[in-house]
Amino acid sequence: MDQGFEIDLEEADKAARYPGGSLAQAAELLRAPLSSLIINETFVQPGKLDEADRLMTTYPAWCAAIGQRLEQGCEVLDANAAALREIIALYRRVDGQG
């Protein structure tokens, strides 16, 4: 008969731990390029090229969009890690471990 599910609290703690857990590390890795993406870099060159002008108007918007997506992904990872920490604490209280 199915008794529910089991969780390895030590393994879950490795993922949820802050700082140093795998979820926190993943969020840090995703955040690393954000400052470079969000900075409005330009490709100023002598002369004028229509293609370069179009790129200069499109590139910053593309970088901002990618940056927003990365930040949203990091927020989701952070929220999952926080929820997992709460679940771990609850299981430990129920088991009399904490």
C-alpha positions in Angstrom: 0.0 0.0 0.0 1.3 3.4 -0.9 2.4 5.4 2.1 3.0 8.7 0.3 6.4 9.9 -0.7 9.8 10.0 0.8 12.3 12.8 0.8 16.0 12.6 1.5 16.3 15.7 3.7 20.1 15.8 3.5 20.0 15.8 -0.3 17.2 18.3 -0.3 19.2 20.5 2.1 22.2 20.4 -0.3 19.9 22.0 -3.0 18.1 24.4 -0.8 20.9 25.7 1.4 21.8 29.4 1.2 24.4 30.2 0.4 26.1 27.4 -1.3 23.2 25.1 -2.2 22.8 24.0 -5.8 19.7 26.1 -6.4 21.5 29.2 -5.0 24.6 28.4 -7.2 22.4 28.1 -10.3 20.8 31.4 -9.6 24.3 33.0 -9.1 25.5 31.6 -12.4 22.4 33.0 -14.2 22.8 36.4 -12.6 26.5 36.7 -13.5 26.0 38.0 -17.1 23.1 40.3 -16.1 25.2 43.4 -15.6 26.9 42.9 -19.0 23.6 42.4 -20.8 21.8 45.3 -19.2 24.6 47.8 -19.9 23.8 49.7 -23.1 26.9 48.9 -25.2 27.3 50.7 -28.4 29.2 49.9 -31.6 30.3 53.4 -32.5 32.4 53.3 -35.6 33.5 56.0 -38.0 31.1 56.3 -40.9 27.5 55.2 -41.2 26.1 51.8 -41.9 22.3 51.2 -42.0 22.8 47.7 -40.6 24.9 49.0 -37.7 22.2 51.6 -36.9 19.5 49.0 -36.9 21.6 46.8 -34.7 22.3 49.7 -32.3 18.6 50.2 -31.7 17.8 46.5 -31.5 20.7 45.2 -29.4 20.0 47.0 -26.2 16.3 46.0 -26.3 17.3 42.4 -26.9 19.8 42.5 -24.0 17.2 44.0 -21.7 14.7 41.2 -22.6 17.3 38.5 -22.1 18.3 40.1 -18.8 14.7 40.2 -17.6 14.2 36.6 -18.5 17.4 35.6 -16.6 16.3 37.6 -13.6 12.9 36.0 -13.6 14.5 32.6 -13.8 16.7 33.5 -10.8 13.7 34.7 -8.8 12.0 31.3 -9.5 15.1 29.4 -8.4 15.3 31.6 -5.2 11.6 31.0 -4.5 11.9 27.2 -5.0 15.0 27.1 -2.7 13.1 29.1 0.0 10.1 26.8 -0.3 12.3 23.7 -0.1 14.0 25.1 3.1 10.5 25.5 4.6 9.6 22.0 3.7 12.8 20.6 5.1 12.3 22.5 8.4 8.7 21.2 8.6 9.8 17.6 8.0 12.5 17.9 10.7 10.1 19.4 13.2 7.6 16.5 12.6 10.4 14.0 12.9 11.6 15.7 16.1 14.9 16.7 14.5 14.6 20.4 14.8 
